[in-house]
Amino acid sequence: MECTANEVAEWMYNEVKAAGILHQSHAVDYIVKNFGAAFIYVNENGNKSIGKEVKKVFKKLHGGRAAWERDGFFWGWH
């Protein structure tokens, strides 16, 4: 069965809500293993990143309750 960006974003939302934090490296590894590499891309800095469609849905789901910590490469719940 093919996964969707919504399913990936829902996983991210549930993770950050439950744990209070979601590190990008953990999210990327989990997404590749459980949803597929199609949801990951290599950004301009050469780092693996979560696809824009997934992040767009994730942003709608958390509605501002999760914040990206640029220096630590994680989302934190607040």
PDB file of N, CA, C and O in Angstrom:
ATOM      1  N   MET A   1       0.837  -1.192   0.000  1.00  0.00           N
ATOM      2  CA  MET A   1       0.000   0.000   0.000  1.00  0.00           C
ATOM      3  C   MET A   1       0.876   1.248   0.000  1.00  0.00           C
ATOM      4  O   MET A   1       1.851   1.339   0.746  1.00  0.00           O
ATOM      5  N   GLU A   2       0.524   2.174  -0.821  1.00  0.00           N
ATOM      6  CA  GLU A   2       1.270   3.425  -0.960  1.00  0.00           C
ATOM      7  C   GLU A   2       0.946   4.368   0.195  1.00  0.00           C
ATOM      8  O   GLU A   2      -0.222   4.575   0.522  1.00  0.00           O
ATOM      9  N   CYS A   3       1.963   4.930   0.802  1.00  0.00           N
ATOM     10  CA  CYS A   3       1.774   5.897   1.884  1.00  0.00           C
ATOM     11  C   CYS A   3       1.560   7.289   1.305  1.00  0.00           C
ATOM     12  O   CYS A   3       1.917   7.568   0.161  1.00  0.00           O
ATOM     13  N   THR A   4       0.980   8.138   2.109  1.00  0.00           N
ATOM     14  CA  THR A   4       0.725   9.518   1.679  1.00  0.00           C
ATOM     15  C   THR A   4       1.475  10.502   2.578  1.00  0.00           C
ATOM     16  O   THR A   4       1.909  10.156   3.677  1.00  0.00           O
ATOM     17  N   ALA A   5       1.617  11.721   2.093  1.00  0.00           N
ATOM     18  CA  ALA A   5       2.236  12.785   2.882  1.00  0.00           C
ATOM     19  C   ALA A   5       1.441  13.016   4.164  1.00  0.00           C
ATOM     20  O   ALA A   5       2.013  13.349   5.202  1.00  0.00           O
ATOM     21  N   ASN A   6       0.132  12.841   4.090  1.00  0.00           N
ATOM     22  CA  ASN A   6      -0.705  13.023   5.287  1.00  0.00           C
ATOM     23  C   ASN A   6      -0.341  12.014   6.371  1.00  0.00           C
ATOM     24  O   ASN A   6      -0.253  12.367   7.547  1.00  0.00           O
ATOM     25  N   GLU A   7      -0.129  10.760   5.977  1.00  0.00           N
ATOM     26  CA  GLU A   7       0.230   9.729   6.956  1.00  0.00           C
ATOM     27  C   GLU A   7       1.572  10.039   7.620  1.00  0.00           C
ATOM     28  O   GLU A   7       1.727   9.868   8.829  1.00  0.00           O
ATOM     29  N   VAL A   8       2.530  10.492   6.829  1.00  0.00           N
ATOM     30  CA  VAL A   8       3.843  10.839   7.360  1.00  0.00           C
ATOM     31  C   VAL A   8       3.719  12.021   8.319  1.00  0.00           C
ATOM     32  O   VAL A   8       4.287  12.000   9.410  1.00  0.00           O
ATOM     33  N   ALA A   9       2.979  13.043   7.913  1.00  0.00           N
ATOM     34  CA  ALA A   9       2.787  14.228   8.753  1.00  0.00           C
ATOM     35  C   ALA A   9       2.057  13.876  10.049  1.00  0.00           C
ATOM     36  O   ALA A   9       2.380  14.418  11.106  1.00  0.00           O
ATOM     37  N   GLU A  10       1.089  12.986   9.977  1.00  0.00           N
ATOM     38  CA  GLU A  10       0.366  12.554  11.180  1.00  0.00           C
ATOM     39  C   GLU A  10       1.304  11.840  12.139  1.00  0.00           C
ATOM     40  O   GLU A  10       1.212  12.025  13.352  1.00  0.00           O
ATOM     41  N   TRP A  11       2.210  11.021  11.600  1.00  0.00           N
ATOM     42  CA  TRP A  11       3.194  10.351  12.457  1.00  0.00           C
ATOM     43  C   TRP A  11       4.065  11.401  13.152  1.00  0.00           C
ATOM     44  O   TRP A  11       4.290  11.328  14.360  1.00  0.00           O
ATOM     45  N   MET A  12       4.552  12.379  12.380  1.00  0.00           N
ATOM     46  CA  MET A  12       5.392  13.438  12.956  1.00  0.00           C
ATOM     47  C   MET A  12       4.644  14.186  14.050  1.00  0.00           C
ATOM     48  O   MET A  12       5.189  14.429  15.126  1.00  0.00           O
ATOM     49  N   TYR A  13       3.403  14.550  13.777  1.00  0.00           N
ATOM     50  CA  TYR A  13       2.577  15.279  14.745  1.00  0.00           C
ATOM     51  C   TYR A  13       2.425  14.473  16.040  1.00  0.00           C
ATOM     52  O   TYR A  13       2.616  15.005  17.134  1.00  0.00           O
ATOM     53  N   ASN A  14       2.083  13.200  15.909  1.00  0.00           N
ATOM     54  CA  ASN A  14       1.898  12.353  17.092  1.00  0.00           C
ATOM     55  C   ASN A  14       3.198  12.198  17.878  1.00  0.00           C
ATOM     56  O   ASN A  14       3.180  12.192  19.108  1.00  0.00           O
ATOM     57  N   GLU A  15       4.319  12.073  17.180  1.00  0.00           N
ATOM     58  CA  GLU A  15       5.617  11.935  17.838  1.00  0.00           C
ATOM     59  C   GLU A  15       5.976  13.180  18.648  1.00  0.00           C
ATOM     60  O   GLU A  15       6.319  13.084  19.826  1.00  0.00           O
ATOM     61  N   VAL A  16       5.897  14.337  18.013  1.00  0.00           N
ATOM     62  CA  VAL A  16       6.301  15.560  18.710  1.00  0.00           C
ATOM     63  C   VAL A  16       5.323  15.894  19.833  1.00  0.00           C
ATOM     64  O   VAL A  16       5.730  16.424  20.867  1.00  0.00           O
ATOM     65  N   LYS A  17       4.062  15.597  19.646  1.00  0.00           N
ATOM     66  CA  LYS A  17       3.071  15.858  20.696  1.00  0.00           C
ATOM     67  C   LYS A  17       3.311  14.945  21.902  1.00  0.00           C
ATOM     68  O   LYS A  17       3.244  15.397  23.045  1.00  0.00           O
ATOM     69  N   ALA A  18       3.587  13.675  21.652  1.00  0.00           N
ATOM     70  CA  ALA A  18       3.778  12.703  22.739  1.00  0.00           C
ATOM     71  C   ALA A  18       5.109  12.908  23.463  1.00  0.00           C
ATOM     72  O   ALA A  18       5.161  12.862  24.692  1.00  0.00           O
ATOM     73  N   ALA A  19       6.180  13.132  22.705  1.00  0.00           N
ATOM     74  CA  ALA A  19       7.519  13.214  23.304  1.00  0.00           C
ATOM     75  C   ALA A  19       7.942  14.634  23.643  1.00  0.00           C
ATOM     76  O   ALA A  19       8.850  14.835  24.449  1.00  0.00           O
ATOM     77  N   GLY A  20       7.289  15.629  23.032  1.00  0.00           N
ATOM     78  CA  GLY A  20       7.656  17.016  23.264  1.00  0.00           C
ATOM     79  C   GLY A  20       8.777  17.501  22.364  1.00  0.00           C
ATOM     80  O   GLY A  20       9.085  18.692  22.326  1.00  0.00           O
ATOM     81  N   ILE A  21       9.390  16.564  21.634  1.00  0.00           N
ATOM     82  CA  ILE A  21      10.511  16.906  20.760  1.00  0.00           C
ATOM     83  C   ILE A  21      10.618  15.852  19.659  1.00  0.00           C
ATOM     84  O   ILE A  21      10.337  14.674  19.880  1.00  0.00           O
ATOM     85  N   LEU A  22      11.028  16.294  18.473  1.00  0.00           N
ATOM     86  CA  LEU A  22      11.262  15.357  17.371  1.00  0.00           C
ATOM     87  C   LEU A  22      12.475  15.853  16.599  1.00  0.00           C
ATOM     88  O   LEU A  22      12.428  16.888  15.933  1.00  0.00           O
ATOM     89  N   HIS A  23      13.560  15.095  16.702  1.00  0.00           N
ATOM     90  CA  HIS A  23      14.790  15.444  15.993  1.00  0.00           C
ATOM     91  C   HIS A  23      14.668  15.097  14.518  1.00  0.00           C
ATOM     92  O   HIS A  23      14.150  14.039  14.162  1.00  0.00           O
ATOM     93  N   GLN A  24      15.143  15.983  13.672  1.00  0.00           N
ATOM     94  CA  GLN A  24      15.063  15.769  12.228  1.00  0.00           C
ATOM     95  C   GLN A  24      15.748  14.462  11.830  1.00  0.00           C
ATOM     96  O   GLN A  24      15.210  13.722  11.006  1.00  0.00           O
ATOM     97  N   SER A  25      16.918  14.160  12.393  1.00  0.00           N
ATOM     98  CA  SER A  25      17.645  12.949  12.004  1.00  0.00           C
ATOM     99  C   SER A  25      16.824  11.696  12.307  1.00  0.00           C
ATOM    100  O   SER A  25      16.785  10.771  11.496  1.00  0.00           O
ATOM    101  N   HIS A  26      16.171  11.659  13.463  1.00  0.00           N
ATOM    102  CA  HIS A  26      15.314  10.526  13.808  1.00  0.00           C
ATOM    103  C   HIS A  26      14.129  10.454  12.852  1.00  0.00           C
ATOM    104  O   HIS A  26      13.786   9.377  12.364  1.00  0.00           O
ATOM    105  N   ALA A  27      13.510  11.590  12.586  1.00  0.00           N
ATOM    106  CA  ALA A  27      12.348  11.626  11.700  1.00  0.00           C
ATOM    107  C   ALA A  27      12.713  11.138  10.304  1.00  0.00           C
ATOM    108  O   ALA A  27      11.981  10.341   9.716  1.00  0.00           O
ATOM    109  N   VAL A  28      13.838  11.607   9.767  1.00  0.00           N
ATOM    110  CA  VAL A  28      14.270  11.202   8.423  1.00  0.00           C
ATOM    111  C   VAL A  28      14.484   9.683   8.375  1.00  0.00           C
ATOM    112  O   VAL A  28      13.989   9.012   7.469  1.00  0.00           O
ATOM    113  N   ASP A  29      15.219   9.147   9.351  1.00  0.00           N
ATOM    114  CA  ASP A  29      15.478   7.697   9.382  1.00  0.00           C
ATOM    115  C   ASP A  29      14.179   6.905   9.462  1.00  0.00           C
ATOM    116  O   ASP A  29      13.987   5.935   8.728  1.00  0.00           O
ATOM    117  N   TYR A  30      13.291   7.325  10.355  1.00  0.00           N
ATOM    118  CA  TYR A  30      12.020   6.615  10.535  1.00  0.00           C
ATOM    119  C   TYR A  30      11.175   6.683   9.271  1.00  0.00           C
ATOM    120  O   TYR A  30      10.597   5.682   8.850  1.00  0.00           O
ATOM    121  N   ILE A  31      11.105   7.850   8.675  1.00  0.00           N
ATOM    122  CA  ILE A  31      10.288   8.025   7.468  1.00  0.00           C
ATOM    123  C   ILE A  31      10.796   7.139   6.339  1.00  0.00           C
ATOM    124  O   ILE A  31      10.004   6.481   5.665  1.00  0.00           O
ATOM    125  N   VAL A  32      12.108   7.116   6.127  1.00  0.00           N
ATOM    126  CA  VAL A  32      12.673   6.273   5.062  1.00  0.00           C
ATOM    127  C   VAL A  32      12.338   4.811   5.303  1.00  0.00           C
ATOM    128  O   VAL A  32      11.919   4.109   4.384  1.00  0.00           O
ATOM    129  N   LYS A  33      12.522   4.345   6.542  1.00  0.00           N
ATOM    130  CA  LYS A  33      12.300   2.927   6.862  1.00  0.00           C
ATOM    131  C   LYS A  33      10.833   2.535   6.830  1.00  0.00           C
ATOM    132  O   LYS A  33      10.500   1.421   6.425  1.00  0.00           O
ATOM    133  N   ASN A  34       9.950   3.434   7.252  1.00  0.00           N
ATOM    134  CA  ASN A  34       8.547   3.069   7.447  1.00  0.00           C
ATOM    135  C   ASN A  34       7.577   3.608   6.398  1.00  0.00           C
ATOM    136  O   ASN A  34       6.489   3.061   6.222  1.00  0.00           O
ATOM    137  N   PHE A  35       7.961   4.669   5.704  1.00  0.00           N
ATOM    138  CA  PHE A  35       7.067   5.266   4.716  1.00  0.00           C
ATOM    139  C   PHE A  35       7.678   5.305   3.316  1.00  0.00           C
ATOM    140  O   PHE A  35       6.956   5.336   2.320  1.00  0.00           O
ATOM    141  N   GLY A  36       9.006   5.303   3.245  1.00  0.00           N
ATOM    142  CA  GLY A  36       9.680   5.307   1.952  1.00  0.00           C
ATOM    143  C   GLY A  36      10.489   6.575   1.709  1.00  0.00           C
ATOM    144  O   GLY A  36      10.190   7.641   2.245  1.00  0.00           O
ATOM    145  N   ALA A  37      11.524   6.426   0.883  1.00  0.00           N
ATOM    146  CA  ALA A  37      12.440   7.528   0.594  1.00  0.00           C
ATOM    147  C   ALA A  37      11.805   8.640  -0.237  1.00  0.00           C
ATOM    148  O   ALA A  37      12.377   9.724  -0.353  1.00  0.00           O
ATOM    149  N   ALA A  38      10.649   8.392  -0.808  1.00  0.00           N
ATOM    150  CA  ALA A  38       9.980   9.407  -1.631  1.00  0.00           C
ATOM    151  C   ALA A  38       9.625  10.658  -0.831  1.00  0.00           C
ATOM    152  O   ALA A  38       9.397  11.718  -1.414  1.00  0.00           O
ATOM    153  N   PHE A  39       9.574  10.548   0.499  1.00  0.00           N
ATOM    154  CA  PHE A  39       9.199  11.683   1.345  1.00  0.00           C
ATOM    155  C   PHE A  39      10.406  12.476   1.843  1.00  0.00           C
ATOM    156  O   PHE A  39      10.264  13.397   2.647  1.00  0.00           O
ATOM    157  N   ILE A  40      11.593  12.110   1.358  1.00  0.00           N
ATOM    158  CA  ILE A  40      12.841  12.743   1.777  1.00  0.00           C
ATOM    159  C   ILE A  40      13.545  13.290   0.537  1.00  0.00           C
ATOM    160  O   ILE A  40      13.462  12.705  -0.542  1.00  0.00           O
ATOM    161  N   TYR A  41      14.232  14.410   0.701  1.00  0.00           N
ATOM    162  CA  TYR A  41      15.062  14.946  -0.378  1.00  0.00           C
ATOM    163  C   TYR A  41      16.362  15.462   0.225  1.00  0.00           C
ATOM    164  O   TYR A  41      16.459  15.632   1.441  1.00  0.00           O
ATOM    165  N   VAL A  42      17.351  15.710  -0.609  1.00  0.00           N
ATOM    166  CA  VAL A  42      18.614  16.284  -0.156  1.00  0.00           C
ATOM    167  C   VAL A  42      18.554  17.783  -0.420  1.00  0.00           C
ATOM    168  O   VAL A  42      18.358  18.218  -1.555  1.00  0.00           O
ATOM    169  N   ASN A  43      18.726  18.568   0.643  1.00  0.00           N
ATOM    170  CA  ASN A  43      18.605  20.030   0.503  1.00  0.00           C
ATOM    171  C   ASN A  43      19.890  20.645  -0.057  1.00  0.00           C
ATOM    172  O   ASN A  43      20.854  19.939  -0.353  1.00  0.00           O
ATOM    173  N   GLU A  44      19.883  21.960  -0.193  1.00  0.00           N
ATOM    174  CA  GLU A  44      21.009  22.670  -0.804  1.00  0.00           C
ATOM    175  C   GLU A  44      22.303  22.550  -0.005  1.00  0.00           C
ATOM    176  O   GLU A  44      23.384  22.783  -0.545  1.00  0.00           O
ATOM    177  N   ASN A  45      22.206  22.189   1.274  1.00  0.00           N
ATOM    178  CA  ASN A  45      23.394  21.995   2.108  1.00  0.00           C
ATOM    179  C   ASN A  45      23.894  20.555   2.079  1.00  0.00           C
ATOM    180  O   ASN A  45      24.879  20.219   2.736  1.00  0.00           O
ATOM    181  N   GLY A  46      23.206  19.701   1.310  1.00  0.00           N
ATOM    182  CA  GLY A  46      23.604  18.304   1.213  1.00  0.00           C
ATOM    183  C   GLY A  46      23.054  17.424   2.324  1.00  0.00           C
ATOM    184  O   GLY A  46      23.478  16.279   2.479  1.00  0.00           O
ATOM    185  N   ASN A  47      22.112  17.951   3.096  1.00  0.00           N
ATOM    186  CA  ASN A  47      21.514  17.188   4.198  1.00  0.00           C
ATOM    187  C   ASN A  47      20.172  16.605   3.779  1.00  0.00           C
ATOM    188  O   ASN A  47      19.450  17.186   2.968  1.00  0.00           O
ATOM    189  N   LYS A  48      19.853  15.451   4.343  1.00  0.00           N
ATOM    190  CA  LYS A  48      18.536  14.860   4.093  1.00  0.00           C
ATOM    191  C   LYS A  48      17.491  15.672   4.830  1.00  0.00           C
ATOM    192  O   LYS A  48      17.670  16.036   5.992  1.00  0.00           O
ATOM    193  N   SER A  49      16.403  15.948   4.142  1.00  0.00           N
ATOM    194  CA  SER A  49      15.338  16.757   4.709  1.00  0.00           C
ATOM    195  C   SER A  49      13.986  16.127   4.390  1.00  0.00           C
ATOM    196  O   SER A  49      13.863  15.316   3.472  1.00  0.00           O
ATOM    197  N   ILE A  50      12.994  16.507   5.153  1.00  0.00           N
ATOM    198  CA  ILE A  50      11.637  15.999   4.963  1.00  0.00           C
ATOM    199  C   ILE A  50      10.973  16.797   3.849  1.00  0.00           C
ATOM    200  O   ILE A  50      11.096  18.020   3.787  1.00  0.00           O
ATOM    201  N   GLY A  51      10.276  16.098   2.980  1.00  0.00           N
ATOM    202  CA  GLY A  51       9.649  16.712   1.824  1.00  0.00           C
ATOM    203  C   GLY A  51       8.712  17.862   2.162  1.00  0.00           C
ATOM    204  O   GLY A  51       8.084  17.882   3.220  1.00  0.00           O
ATOM    205  N   LYS A  52       8.631  18.803   1.259  1.00  0.00           N
ATOM    206  CA  LYS A  52       7.845  20.018   1.474  1.00  0.00           C
ATOM    207  C   LYS A  52       6.359  19.735   1.676  1.00  0.00           C
ATOM    208  O   LYS A  52       5.712  20.393   2.491  1.00  0.00           O
ATOM    209  N   GLU A  53       5.812  18.769   0.950  1.00  0.00           N
ATOM    210  CA  GLU A  53       4.390  18.442   1.104  1.00  0.00           C
ATOM    211  C   GLU A  53       4.113  17.901   2.506  1.00  0.00           C
ATOM    212  O   GLU A  53       3.102  18.246   3.118  1.00  0.00           O
ATOM    213  N   VAL A  54       5.011  17.053   3.016  1.00  0.00           N
ATOM    214  CA  VAL A  54       4.860  16.519   4.373  1.00  0.00           C
ATOM    215  C   VAL A  54       4.914  17.658   5.377  1.00  0.00           C
ATOM    216  O   VAL A  54       4.089  17.720   6.288  1.00  0.00           O
ATOM    217  N   LYS A  55       5.877  18.560   5.221  1.00  0.00           N
ATOM    218  CA  LYS A  55       6.003  19.668   6.170  1.00  0.00           C
ATOM    219  C   LYS A  55       4.797  20.599   6.106  1.00  0.00           C
ATOM    220  O   LYS A  55       4.386  21.156   7.124  1.00  0.00           O
ATOM    221  N   LYS A  56       4.237  20.765   4.928  1.00  0.00           N
ATOM    222  CA  LYS A  56       3.044  21.609   4.777  1.00  0.00           C
ATOM    223  C   LYS A  56       1.867  21.020   5.565  1.00  0.00           C
ATOM    224  O   LYS A  56       1.172  21.742   6.279  1.00  0.00           O
ATOM    225  N   VAL A  57       1.648  19.717   5.432  1.00  0.00           N
ATOM    226  CA  VAL A  57       0.558  19.054   6.165  1.00  0.00           C
ATOM    227  C   VAL A  57       0.847  19.077   7.665  1.00  0.00           C
ATOM    228  O   VAL A  57      -0.049  19.333   8.468  1.00  0.00           O
ATOM    229  N   PHE A  58       2.101  18.808   8.042  1.00  0.00           N
ATOM    230  CA  PHE A  58       2.508  18.819   9.448  1.00  0.00           C
ATOM    231  C   PHE A  58       2.217  20.182  10.076  1.00  0.00           C
ATOM    232  O   PHE A  58       1.719  20.260  11.199  1.00  0.00           O
ATOM    233  N   LYS A  59       2.528  21.250   9.349  1.00  0.00           N
ATOM    234  CA  LYS A  59       2.285  22.606   9.851  1.00  0.00           C
ATOM    235  C   LYS A  59       0.799  22.835  10.107  1.00  0.00           C
ATOM    236  O   LYS A  59       0.425  23.440  11.112  1.00  0.00           O
ATOM    237  N   LYS A  60      -0.053  22.347   9.194  1.00  0.00           N
ATOM    238  CA  LYS A  60      -1.507  22.478   9.388  1.00  0.00           C
ATOM    239  C   LYS A  60      -1.957  21.702  10.622  1.00  0.00           C
ATOM    240  O   LYS A  60      -2.787  22.181  11.395  1.00  0.00           O
ATOM    241  N   LEU A  61      -1.405  20.499  10.801  1.00  0.00           N
ATOM    242  CA  LEU A  61      -1.812  19.653  11.926  1.00  0.00           C
ATOM    243  C   LEU A  61      -1.446  20.279  13.268  1.00  0.00           C
ATOM    244  O   LEU A  61      -2.264  20.290  14.188  1.00  0.00           O
ATOM    245  N   HIS A  62      -0.228  20.799  13.389  1.00  0.00           N
ATOM    246  CA  HIS A  62       0.179  21.322  14.695  1.00  0.00           C
ATOM    247  C   HIS A  62      -0.314  22.744  14.937  1.00  0.00           C
ATOM    248  O   HIS A  62      -0.340  23.197  16.081  1.00  0.00           O
ATOM    249  N   GLY A  63      -0.699  23.443  13.902  1.00  0.00           N
ATOM    250  CA  GLY A  63      -1.302  24.765  14.069  1.00  0.00           C
ATOM    251  C   GLY A  63      -0.504  25.731  14.919  1.00  0.00           C
ATOM    252  O   GLY A  63      -1.080  26.515  15.672  1.00  0.00           O
ATOM    253  N   GLY A  64       0.813  25.687  14.810  1.00  0.00           N
ATOM    254  CA  GLY A  64       1.655  26.606  15.569  1.00  0.00           C
ATOM    255  C   GLY A  64       2.094  26.093  16.925  1.00  0.00           C
ATOM    256  O   GLY A  64       2.819  26.785  17.640  1.00  0.00           O
ATOM    257  N   ARG A  65       1.671  24.893  17.295  1.00  0.00           N
ATOM    258  CA  ARG A  65       2.044  24.356  18.607  1.00  0.00           C
ATOM    259  C   ARG A  65       3.402  23.673  18.613  1.00  0.00           C
ATOM    260  O   ARG A  65       3.929  23.350  19.677  1.00  0.00           O
ATOM    261  N   ALA A  66       3.981  23.446  17.418  1.00  0.00           N
ATOM    262  CA  ALA A  66       5.330  22.899  17.330  1.00  0.00           C
ATOM    263  C   ALA A  66       6.207  23.940  16.662  1.00  0.00           C
ATOM    264  O   ALA A  66       5.814  24.555  15.671  1.00  0.00           O
ATOM    265  N   ALA A  67       7.393  24.135  17.209  1.00  0.00           N
ATOM    266  CA  ALA A  67       8.316  25.132  16.666  1.00  0.00           C
ATOM    267  C   ALA A  67       9.606  24.453  16.228  1.00  0.00           C
ATOM    268  O   ALA A  67      10.101  23.549  16.901  1.00  0.00           O
ATOM    269  N   TRP A  68      10.141  24.893  15.104  1.00  0.00           N
ATOM    270  CA  TRP A  68      11.401  24.361  14.581  1.00  0.00           C
ATOM    271  C   TRP A  68      12.551  25.072  15.269  1.00  0.00           C
ATOM    272  O   TRP A  68      12.615  26.301  15.275  1.00  0.00           O
ATOM    273  N   GLU A  69      13.458  24.299  15.849  1.00  0.00           N
ATOM    274  CA  GLU A  69      14.660  24.839  16.482  1.00  0.00           C
ATOM    275  C   GLU A  69      15.809  24.663  15.496  1.00  0.00           C
ATOM    276  O   GLU A  69      16.389  23.583  15.388  1.00  0.00           O
ATOM    277  N   ARG A  70      16.125  25.722  14.791  1.00  0.00           N
ATOM    278  CA  ARG A  70      17.103  25.684  13.695  1.00  0.00           C
ATOM    279  C   ARG A  70      18.479  25.203  14.147  1.00  0.00           C
ATOM    280  O   ARG A  70      19.112  24.409  13.452  1.00  0.00           O
ATOM    281  N   ASP A  71      18.947  25.670  15.295  1.00  0.00           N
ATOM    282  CA  ASP A  71      20.290  25.302  15.751  1.00  0.00           C
ATOM    283  C   ASP A  71      20.392  23.836  16.168  1.00  0.00           C
ATOM    284  O   ASP A  71      21.446  23.216  16.026  1.00  0.00           O
ATOM    285  N   GLY A  72      19.289  23.285  16.685  1.00  0.00           N
ATOM    286  CA  GLY A  72      19.316  21.901  17.148  1.00  0.00           C
ATOM    287  C   GLY A  72      18.725  20.904  16.182  1.00  0.00           C
ATOM    288  O   GLY A  72      18.761  19.699  16.432  1.00  0.00           O
ATOM    289  N   PHE A  73      18.176  21.390  15.070  1.00  0.00           N
ATOM    290  CA  PHE A  73      17.544  20.538  14.060  1.00  0.00           C
ATOM    291  C   PHE A  73      16.462  19.639  14.661  1.00  0.00           C
ATOM    292  O   PHE A  73      16.468  18.422  14.470  1.00  0.00           O
ATOM    293  N   PHE A  74      15.532  20.265  15.391  1.00  0.00           N
ATOM    294  CA  PHE A  74      14.403  19.506  15.944  1.00  0.00           C
ATOM    295  C   PHE A  74      13.170  20.398  16.045  1.00  0.00           C
ATOM    296  O   PHE A  74      13.253  21.626  16.006  1.00  0.00           O
ATOM    297  N   TRP A  75      12.018  19.729  16.177  1.00  0.00           N
ATOM    298  CA  TRP A  75      10.768  20.417  16.468  1.00  0.00           C
ATOM    299  C   TRP A  75      10.490  20.225  17.943  1.00  0.00           C
ATOM    300  O   TRP A  75      10.707  19.142  18.486  1.00  0.00           O
ATOM    301  N   GLY A  76      10.015  21.260  18.585  1.00  0.00           N
ATOM    302  CA  GLY A  76       9.640  21.180  19.984  1.00  0.00           C
ATOM    303  C   GLY A  76       8.186  21.581  20.171  1.00  0.00           C
ATOM    304  O   GLY A  76       7.698  22.499  19.511  1.00  0.00           O
ATOM    305  N   TRP A  77       7.511  20.906  21.052  1.00  0.00           N
ATOM    306  CA  TRP A  77       6.095  21.176  21.333  1.00  0.00           C
ATOM    307  C   TRP A  77       6.004  22.271  22.387  1.00  0.00           C
ATOM    308  O   TRP A  77       6.734  22.254  23.378  1.00  0.00           O
ATOM    309  N   HIS A  78       5.107  23.219  22.167  1.00  0.00           N
ATOM    310  CA  HIS A  78       4.911  24.274  23.195  1.00  0.00           C
ATOM    311  C   HIS A  78       3.472  24.679  23.274  1.00  0.00           C
ATOM    312  O   HIS A  78       3.118  25.545  24.074  1.00  0.00           O
TER     313      HIS A  78
END
